[in-house]
Amino acid sequence: MGLGSGEPGYRQCSRAGCTAPAVHAVVWSNPKIHTDGRTKTWLACGEHLEFLTGFLSSRGFPVSAQALEAEAEEV
């Protein structure tokens, strides 16, 4: 699913105003409302990874980040 640019497979950073391609998945939850183990995922470019994880962790939300895997090219 493409997000942001209209290009298939394009994944855009979730930081407000950023249009850079995402290279990390930031997985988090709000324990006050996500009691069933549900998580949310934001996407981050290299420049905004620290900002997004810091924003979430400063609010006490469990957060982890991982590199996005490249999507397989269609033949």
C-alpha distances in whole Angstrom, upper triangle without the diagonal:
4,7,10,11,10,9,6,6,8,8,11,14,15,19,20,20,19,16,16,14,13,15,16,15,17,18,21,22,25,28,30,27,25,28,26,24,21,19,17,14,14,13,16,17,21,23,22,21,25,25,22,24,27,26,25,28,30,30,30,27,26,24,22,20,19,17,14,14,13,10,13,13,13,17
4,7,7,6,6,5,4,5,6,9,12,13,17,18,17,16,13,13,11,11,14,15,15,17,19,21,23,26,29,31,28,26,29,28,26,23,20,18,15,14,12,15,15,19,21,20,20,24,23,21,23,26,25,25,28,30,30,31,27,27,24,23,20,19,17,14,14,13,11,14,14,14,18
4,6,6,8,8,8,6,5,6,9,10,13,14,14,13,10,11,10,10,13,14,14,16,17,20,22,24,27,28,26,25,28,27,25,22,19,16,13,12,10,13,14,17,19,17,18,21,21,18,21,24,22,22,25,27,27,28,25,25,22,21,19,19,17,14,16,15,14,17,17,18,21
4,6,8,10,10,7,7,6,9,10,12,12,11,10,7,9,9,10,14,16,16,17,19,21,23,25,29,30,28,27,30,30,28,24,22,18,15,13,11,13,13,17,17,16,18,21,20,18,21,23,22,22,26,27,27,29,26,26,24,23,21,20,19,16,18,17,16,19,19,20,23
4,5,8,9,7,8,8,11,13,15,15,13,12,8,10,9,12,15,17,18,20,22,24,27,29,32,34,31,30,34,33,31,28,25,22,19,16,14,15,14,18,19,18,20,23,22,21,24,26,25,26,29,30,30,32,29,30,27,26,23,22,20,18,19,17,16,19,18,19,22
4,6,9,7,10,10,14,15,18,18,16,15,12,13,12,14,17,20,20,22,24,26,28,30,33,35,32,31,34,33,32,28,26,22,20,18,16,18,18,21,22,21,23,26,25,24,26,29,28,28,31,33,33,34,31,31,28,28,25,24,22,19,20,18,16,18,17,17,20
4,6,6,9,11,14,16,19,19,18,16,13,13,11,13,16,18,19,22,24,26,29,31,34,36,34,32,35,34,32,29,26,23,20,19,16,18,17,20,22,22,23,26,26,24,26,29,29,29,32,34,34,35,32,32,29,27,24,23,20,17,17,15,13,15,13,14,17
4,6,9,12,15,17,20,21,20,18,15,15,13,14,16,18,18,21,23,25,28,30,33,35,33,31,34,32,30,27,25,22,19,18,16,18,18,21,23,23,23,27,27,25,27,30,29,29,32,34,34,35,31,31,28,26,23,22,19,16,15,13,11,12,11,11,14
4,6,10,13,15,18,20,20,17,14,14,10,11,12,14,15,18,19,23,25,28,31,33,31,28,31,30,27,24,22,19,16,16,13,15,15,18,20,20,20,24,24,22,24,27,27,26,29,31,31,32,29,28,25,23,20,18,16,12,12,9,7,10,9,11,14
4,6,10,13,15,17,16,14,10,10,7,8,11,13,14,17,19,22,24,27,30,32,30,28,31,30,28,25,22,19,16,14,11,13,12,15,17,17,18,21,21,19,22,25,24,24,27,29,29,30,27,27,23,22,19,17,15,12,12,10,10,13,12,14,17
4,7,9,12,14,14,12,9,9,6,5,8,10,10,13,15,18,21,23,27,29,27,25,28,27,25,22,19,16,12,10,7,9,9,13,15,14,14,18,18,16,18,21,21,20,23,25,26,27,24,23,20,18,15,14,13,10,11,10,10,14,15,16,20
4,6,9,11,10,8,6,6,5,5,9,10,11,13,15,18,20,23,26,28,26,25,28,28,25,22,19,16,12,10,7,7,8,11,12,11,12,16,15,14,16,19,18,19,22,23,24,25,23,22,19,18,16,15,14,12,14,13,14,18,18,20,24
4,6,8,9,6,6,6,6,5,8,9,9,10,13,15,18,20,24,26,24,23,27,27,24,21,18,14,11,8,5,4,5,9,9,8,9,12,12,10,13,15,15,15,18,20,20,22,20,20,17,16,13,14,13,12,15,15,16,20,21,23,27
4,6,8,7,8,9,10,8,11,10,10,10,12,13,16,17,21,22,21,20,24,24,22,19,16,12,9,6,5,6,8,12,11,9,10,12,11,8,12,14,12,13,16,18,18,20,17,18,15,15,13,15,15,14,17,18,19,22,24,26,29
4,6,6,8,9,11,10,13,12,12,11,14,15,17,18,22,23,22,22,26,26,24,22,18,15,12,9,8,7,9,11,10,7,9,11,9,7,11,12,11,12,15,16,17,19,17,18,16,16,15,16,16,16,20,20,22,25,26,29,32
4,6,9,11,13,13,16,16,16,15,17,17,19,20,24,24,23,23,27,28,26,23,20,17,15,11,11,11,12,14,13,10,13,14,11,10,14,15,13,15,18,18,18,21,19,21,19,20,18,20,20,19,23,23,24,28,29,30,34
4,7,9,12,13,16,17,18,17,20,21,23,24,27,28,27,27,31,31,30,27,23,20,18,14,13,12,12,15,13,11,14,16,13,13,17,18,16,18,21,21,22,25,23,25,22,22,21,22,21,21,24,23,24,28,28,30,33
4,6,9,10,13,14,15,15,19,20,22,24,27,29,28,27,31,31,29,26,23,19,16,13,11,9,9,11,10,9,12,14,12,12,16,17,16,18,21,21,22,25,23,24,21,21,18,19,18,17,20,20,21,25,25,27,31
4,7,9,12,14,15,17,20,21,24,26,29,31,29,29,32,32,30,27,24,20,17,14,11,10,9,12,11,11,14,17,15,15,18,20,19,20,23,24,25,27,25,26,23,22,19,19,18,16,19,18,19,22,22,24,27
4,6,9,12,14,15,19,21,24,26,30,31,30,29,32,32,30,27,23,20,17,13,10,9,6,9,9,10,12,15,14,14,17,19,19,20,23,24,25,27,25,25,22,20,17,17,15,14,16,16,17,20,20,23,26
4,7,9,12,14,17,20,23,26,29,31,30,28,31,31,28,25,22,19,15,12,9,8,6,9,10,11,12,15,16,15,17,20,20,21,23,25,26,27,25,24,21,19,16,15,12,11,13,12,13,16,17,19,23
4,6,8,10,13,16,20,22,26,28,27,25,28,27,25,22,18,16,12,9,6,5,4,7,10,9,9,13,14,12,14,17,17,18,20,22,23,24,21,21,17,15,12,11,9,8,11,11,12,16,17,20,23
4,7,10,13,16,20,23,26,29,28,25,28,28,24,22,19,17,13,11,7,6,5,7,10,10,9,13,14,13,14,17,18,18,20,22,23,24,21,20,16,14,10,9,6,5,8,9,12,15,17,20,23
4,6,10,13,17,20,22,25,24,22,25,24,21,19,16,14,10,9,6,5,6,7,10,10,7,11,12,11,11,14,15,15,16,19,20,20,18,16,13,10,7,5,4,5,9,11,13,17,19,22,25
4,6,10,13,16,19,22,21,18,21,21,17,15,12,10,6,6,5,6,9,11,13,11,9,12,13,10,10,14,15,13,15,18,18,18,15,14,10,8,6,5,6,6,9,12,14,17,20,22,26
4,6,10,13,16,19,18,16,19,19,16,14,10,8,5,5,6,7,10,12,13,11,8,10,11,8,7,11,11,10,11,14,15,15,12,10,7,6,4,7,9,10,13,16,17,21,24,26,30
4,7,11,13,16,15,13,15,15,12,10,6,6,5,7,9,11,14,15,17,14,11,13,14,10,9,12,13,10,11,15,14,14,10,8,6,5,6,8,11,11,14,17,19,22,25,27,31
4,7,9,12,12,10,12,13,10,9,5,5,6,8,11,13,16,18,19,16,13,14,14,10,9,12,11,8,9,12,11,10,7,6,4,7,9,12,15,15,18,21,22,26,28,30,34
4,6,9,8,6,9,10,8,7,5,6,9,11,14,16,20,21,22,19,16,17,17,13,12,14,13,9,10,13,11,10,6,6,7,10,12,15,18,19,21,24,25,28,31,33,37
4,5,6,5,8,11,10,9,8,9,12,13,17,19,22,24,24,20,19,19,18,14,13,14,13,9,10,12,9,8,5,7,9,13,16,19,22,22,25,28,29,32,35,36,40
4,6,5,6,9,9,9,10,11,15,17,20,22,26,27,27,24,21,21,21,18,16,17,16,12,12,14,11,9,7,8,11,14,18,20,24,24,27,30,31,34,37,39,42
4,6,7,10,11,11,12,14,17,19,22,24,28,29,29,25,24,23,22,19,18,19,17,14,14,15,12,10,9,11,14,18,21,24,27,27,30,33,34,37,39,41,45
4,6,9,10,9,10,12,15,17,21,23,27,29,29,25,24,24,23,20,19,20,18,15,16,17,14,13,11,13,15,18,21,23,26,26,29,32,32,35,37,39,42
4,6,6,6,7,9,13,16,19,22,26,27,28,24,23,23,22,19,18,19,18,14,15,17,14,13,10,11,13,16,18,21,24,23,26,29,29,32,35,36,39
4,6,7,10,13,16,19,22,25,29,30,31,28,25,26,25,22,20,22,21,17,18,20,17,15,12,12,15,17,20,23,26,26,28,31,31,34,37,38,41
4,6,9,12,16,19,22,25,29,30,32,28,26,27,27,23,22,24,23,19,20,22,19,17,15,14,16,18,20,22,25,25,26,29,29,32,35,36,39
4,6,10,13,17,20,22,26,27,29,26,23,24,24,21,19,21,21,17,17,20,18,16,13,11,13,14,17,18,21,21,23,26,26,29,32,33,37
4,7,10,14,17,20,23,25,27,24,21,23,22,19,18,20,19,16,17,20,17,16,13,12,12,14,16,17,20,20,21,24,24,27,30,31,34
4,7,10,13,16,20,22,23,20,17,19,19,15,14,17,16,13,14,17,15,14,11,9,9,11,12,14,17,16,19,22,22,25,28,29,33
4,7,10,13,17,19,20,17,15,17,17,13,13,15,14,11,14,16,15,15,11,11,10,11,12,13,16,15,18,20,20,24,26,28,31
4,7,10,13,16,17,14,12,15,15,11,11,15,14,12,14,17,16,16,13,12,10,10,9,11,12,11,14,17,17,21,23,25,28
4,7,10,13,14,11,10,12,12,8,10,13,12,11,13,16,16,16,13,13,10,11,9,11,12,11,15,16,17,21,23,25,29
4,7,10,12,9,8,12,12,9,11,14,14,13,16,18,18,19,16,16,13,12,9,10,10,9,12,14,15,18,20,23,26
4,6,8,6,5,9,9,7,9,12,12,13,15,17,18,19,17,17,13,12,9,10,9,9,13,14,16,20,22,24,28
4,5,6,6,10,10,10,12,14,15,16,18,20,21,22,20,20,16,15,11,12,10,10,13,14,16,20,21,24,27
4,6,6,8,10,11,12,14,15,17,18,19,22,23,21,20,17,15,11,11,10,11,14,15,18,21,23,26,29
4,6,7,8,10,12,13,14,16,17,18,21,22,21,21,18,16,14,14,13,15,18,19,21,25,26,29,32
4,6,5,6,9,10,10,13,14,15,17,19,18,18,15,14,12,13,13,14,18,19,21,25,26,29,33
4,6,5,6,8,10,11,12,14,16,17,15,15,12,11,8,10,10,12,16,18,20,24,26,29,32
4,6,5,6,8,10,10,12,14,15,15,15,11,11,10,12,13,15,19,21,24,27,29,32,36
4,6,5,6,9,10,10,13,15,14,15,12,13,12,15,16,17,21,23,25,29,31,33,37
4,5,5,6,9,10,11,13,12,12,10,11,10,13,14,15,19,21,23,27,29,31,35
4,5,5,6,8,10,11,9,10,7,8,8,11,13,15,19,21,24,27,29,32,36
4,5,5,6,9,10,10,11,9,11,11,15,17,19,23,25,27,31,33,36,39
4,6,5,7,9,9,11,10,12,13,16,19,20,24,26,28,31,34,36,40
4,5,5,7,6,8,7,10,11,15,18,19,23,25,27,30,33,35,39
4,5,5,5,7,6,9,12,15,18,20,24,27,29,32,35,37,41
4,5,7,10,10,13,15,19,22,23,27,30,32,35,38,40,44
4,6,9,10,14,16,20,23,24,28,30,32,36,38,40,44
4,7,9,12,15,19,22,24,27,30,32,35,38,40,44
4,6,10,13,16,20,21,24,27,29,32,35,37,41
4,7,11,14,17,19,22,25,27,30,33,35,39
4,7,10,14,15,19,22,24,27,30,32,36
4,7,11,13,16,19,21,24,27,30,33
4,7,9,12,16,18,21,24,27,30
4,6,9,12,15,18,21,24,27
4,6,9,12,15,18,21,24
4,6,9,12,15,18,21
4,6,9,12,15,18
4,6,9,12,15
4,6,9,12
4,6,9
4,6
4
